[in-house]
Amino acid sequence: MMAPTLSSSEQADGVVVPAPDPLVHAAFDQHGTHFVAATATDFHVLSCHPLDTVMRHPGGTPTVTSAQLLTRSQLAVATRRPNGAVEEDRHAIDFWNGMCKPKDARTNTIRSPCGAVGGFRLRGDHMLVAGEEKARLFDGVHWEKEVLATGPNPLGLCAMEEPNGPATLVYALPLPEAGSVQVRRRGRAGSVNVRAHDSGVACLALSRDGRLLATAGTRGTLVRIFSTADGTKLQELRRGTDGADIHCIAFSPDSKWLAVSSDKATVHVFSVDDFNLTSSTPEDHHAGDNLLAAPPAPATANQRSSRMSFLKGYLPTYFSSKWSFAQFRIPDACTKCSVAFDKRHPNTISIVCMDKRFYRCEFDPVKGGDMVPGVYHENFMDL
């Protein structure tokens, strides 16, 4: 007779060991040098190079739903209070400073102005909070500067950059019209409205200088790059021909590269054109996504795009969109991944997976092709 098999959460002496809490959110700071990883009960801040824990906060009563880093020691955590709390106070954002003593580490708490927090961003003294139907921009912790209609935004899509101080703040949010994005700047009335995708927007990101907006549609085949100044479509990138859920888009610090992760377990790095934004001309925003064919090899993708550029406007976008320059296949991946370029290490991307794996990969900026991880850790929460 076979002996009973113990689960991974049981020891041989019969003592039940609680299984580790799964991650609920992971996000990089604006420089790609650190990231925060949160479970429902705690959060860790880690450095990417070297991979190490720099701050850890144990569990508490509120349930953590997401987190964002401002610096390696300053962050904000969105929480949901117990069901017994008053409805208006159920969702909150807690601010933490890891340089303070533990008893003083939580420096502030504000009630969420949008109810459940779908997503939020921190840059300088600004905070952008995306709720279910509206988003709010804060100038400082308590001063609500703007209230903006987004329409249904279950993914909490939002992006914000502050390239050279508060006066240069630029941020992007969905519009109520499906597939459209609004780009706004501090001190300017109105917005630049971008008709990005017919299929709806699944992911968006801004370049660190605020000049470029990248969006992915819900079909997951194309990523488009627009000028934030006037909404001109500048470039179209093709992830593949089969549908996918795009999880993350990230520009490199110099805007020369764009990384994209999806549920297809592959991280793609695209070469971004060097745009002359003052002379850019609009292209068709509504070409189809669905022609099926095998992608060209990475080394010839840019050549093919160049040779056929004279046919733009006459052929479907499959022939004019650019394929990825470098790729990394995540082994046995069935989880979401976030990606970022490290400001201090050119041509290097960090990958944080929701199953707690970490990869750091370097790509050849001349040859492209398959990337090989230089650093891999199976469970960074154990560090």
N, C-alpha and C positions, 0 to 999 in steps of 0.2 A: 504494500500500500504506500502510495506517494505521500510524503509529508506536505502539509499545506504550505503554499507559497505566500510569503509576507509581502505586503505592498511596500513601495519605496518610502512610505511615511511611517513604517513600523520597524522597530528594532527587534532583534532576536529574543530579547527578554520580555517582549510583549508591551513595552512602553511605546505609546503612540507619539511620534514626532510630527508636529504640524508641518505640512508641506509649505515650501517658500511661497510667498505671495507673488502673483504674476505682476508684471509691469502694466500700468495703465497709461503711461505717457513717457516719452523721452524727447528731449529737444536740445539743440546746440545753442551756444551763445553766438553773438553776431560775428565773432572772429573765427569760429570753428575750432577754438583751442580747448574748450571745455563743454561738457554736456550735463544735464540733469536727468536723472532717471527716477521715476516715482512709481511706487505701488499705492494701493489704496490706504496704506497705513504709515508710510514713511517716504523719504526721498534721499537720494545720494547725489552729490556733485562730484564729477570725476574729470581729471585732465586727460587729454587725448595723447599727449606726447611728453613724458611717458604716461602710459595708462595707469592711473592711480586715483584713489579716493582722496578728495581734499575736504569734503564736508559730508557729514551724515547726520540725519535727524531721525530719532526714533518715532514710533507710532504715537498717535493721539486720538482724541475722540472724533474730530471731523474726518470725513472720508475725502481723500485727495482724488481729484479728477484730472488735473493737468498741472503743468509747471513750466515756467520760463526763467531763463537766466539773463540777468543784466551784466554782471561780472562774475568772476569765479566765486565770490563770496556774497553777492547780493542777488536775490531771486524773489520771485513771487509764486505762490502756490494757490491754485483754485481749489476750493473745498466745498463739500456739501455737508451741512450739519445733520444731526439725527432727525428722524421723522417727527419727533416731538417738538421740534423748534417751530417758532412762528414762521409762516410761509415766507414772509418778506425777508426774513433773516436766514433762510435756509442755505442760500448760496453766498459765498464770500470769497475774497481774495486776501490771503495773508502774505505779508512782506517779511522777509528774513534777511538778516545780516550775519554771516558766519564769523565775522571778526569780533562780534560781541560775545560776552559771556553767555553760556547756555540759557540762563534765566532771562536774559535780555535780548536773545537772538531774534525773537519775533517782534519786529519794530512797529508794525501797524497792521490793522485789519479793517477792511472796508466791505460793506455789503455790496454784492454784485449788482450793478445797475441794470443788468440784462437778464436777471433770473439765472437759469442754468447757463454756465459759461461754456460756449462751444469751442472758443479759442481766444487767445489774447497774445499780445506782443508788447515788449518793453524796449524802449530806446531812449536813452537820456532820462529826462524828466517826464516823458510821455508814456502813456499806456493806452493801447487800443484793445477794446473788449468787444468780441463778437458774440451776440446772443442768437436766439432763435429767429427773430424777425428784424432786429435792429442792432446797430453797433454804436458804441460810444467812445469818443476820444477824450482822454484826460490830460490836462496840462498840470503836472503835479498829481499827487495822490488823490486829492479830494475835489479839485476844480474840474467840473465837467465842461468841456469846451464845445463839443458838437455831438448831436444825436443824428444818426444816419440810417435811412431805411435800406435794408439789404434784401428783403423778401426772405423766404425760407432758406436757412443756412445751417443745415444739420451738421455739417462738417466743421463749422466754426472757421471758415476760410477768412483769412486776413493776412496782410503783410505790411510792414512799416520799416522805413530806414530814415536815418538822420545823419547824412554824410558829413556835414560840416557845421554842426550845432543846430539849435532849435529852429532857426530861420529857414533851414533847408529840409525840414521834415516833409516826407512824402509817404502816403499810405494808400493801400488798395483794398477794396472790398467788393463782393458781388453786388450786382444790381438786382432789383426785383424781376427784371426781364431775364429769363433763363439764358445762360450762355454769355452774359454781359458782365463787365467789370467796370467799376468807377475808380479813377485815380485822382487823388486830391493832394493839395499842397498847402502848407501852413501860410496863412495870410492872403490866399487867393480865393475869391468867390467861385462857386460852381466846381465842376469836375470835368475831367477828360473821360468820356465814356467810350469803352472799347467793346465792340461786338466780337468776342473772342472765338466762340464755338457755337455751332448749331445744336450740339448734343448736351450742352450744359457744362459748367466748369467744375472740375474735380480737385484741382490744385492750382495754387498761384504763388509767385515769389517775385520779389524786387531785387535788382542788382544793388550792390552795396553803395554805389554812387547815386542810386535813385533814378537813373536815366532809362532803365529797361524793366519791362514787365514780362514775365514768362507765365504762360497758362497751359494747363492740360485739360482736355475735354473728358467727359465721362466715358467716351469710347476708349480712351487710353492709347490711341494710335499716334496722335500728333501732339507735339508741344509747339506753341507759337510764341514768338518774341515780338513785343511792341515797344514803340517809343512812348514813354510816359508824358512827353511834352504835348503830343497831338494825337496819340492813338494809332499812328501809322504802323501797319504790320511790316516788320523788318526781315523776319526769317521764320522758316517753318522746318521743324525737326521731326523725323519719323522714328518713333520707338520701335514699331513693328507693324504688322498687318493684322494681327489678331487682337481682339479687345483685351483690355487690362484695366485694373484699378491703379491709378498713379497715386503713390503715397507721399512722395516728397520731391521737390524741385529745389535746387540750390545753385546759385552763381558762385564762381570763384571770385576772390577779392578784386581782381583786375577785370572781371567780366569777360575774360577770354574763353571760359569753359562753363558748361552747364551740366550738372549731374542730376539724374532722374532715377528714382527707384519705384518699383511697382510690385504687384502680386505675382509677377512672372519670375521672381527670384533672380533677376538680373539688374545690376546697376549699370546704367549707360552714362558715358561722358561724351558730350557733344562739343564740337568746336563752334564758338560763337563768332560771327563775322565782325570785323572792325568797321562799325557803322559811321558814316558821316551823317549825323542826325539832322543837320541843317539842310541836307539835300535829299533826304529820303523821300521816296514817292510811295503812295499807298498801293498795296496789292489787294487782290480779291480775298475777302475774308471768308468766303462761303464755299470754297471748293470741297469736293467730296473726300471722305476718309477711307474708302472701302475697297480699292483695287487690291487684288491679291497677287503677290509675286515674291520671290525670294530676295532678300536684301543683298546689295553688293558687298564685297569684302571691305573691311574698314579702310584698307590702304587705297582703294579706288573710289570710295564714296564721294570724296570731295572733287575728284577729277570728273566723275560723272555729272555731279551737280553743275560744275562749271561748263562742261561741253554742251549741256542742254539748256543753259540759261536763256538762250535766245528764244526758246519755245515757251517760256513762262507766259501764262495767260491764254495759251492755246491747248495745253495738255493738262490732265488732272494733276493734282498736287503730288501724287506718288513720284512723278518724274522730276519734280523740281525741289522736293523736300530733301533735307540732308540726313543721312543715316549717322549713327553714333560712331565716334572716333575710337573710343576705348570701352571695354566692357569687363565686368566682373560677375561671375555666376556664383551666387551664394549657395553652398551645398545644403541640400535637404531643407530648403527654406519653405516654411508655410506660415510666415509671420510678417508683419509690417517692419519696414526698416527706414530709418532717417539717415540722411547723408549730409556731409558738409566738407568744404575745402578748408584746410588749416592755413591760416594767414601766414604762419611762420615757416611752412614747408611747401614750396611750390610743387605743383603736379602731384599732390597727395590728397586722397580723400579718406575720411573716416566714416565708418558705417556702424550704426547702432541698431541692433535688432531687438524687437520686443520679446524675444525669447532669451534675452540677456547676453547674446553674443556680440563681440566687438571685432571689427576688422579695420586695419589701416592698409590701404593699397596705394601704390605709386604707378603712374602710367608714363609711357614714353611720349613726350610732347611732339616728337617728329614722326614716329612710326605708328603709334596707337596700338590697337589690337587688345589681346587679353591681358588683364591685370592679374598680378599675383600678390596675395596679402603678405606684407612684410611683418605685420603684427596680427596675432589672433588670440582672443581669450574667450573661453567657453562660457564663463559666467562672471561678468565684471562686477556684479553685486557682491561677490565674495571677497573682493579686494579690500 
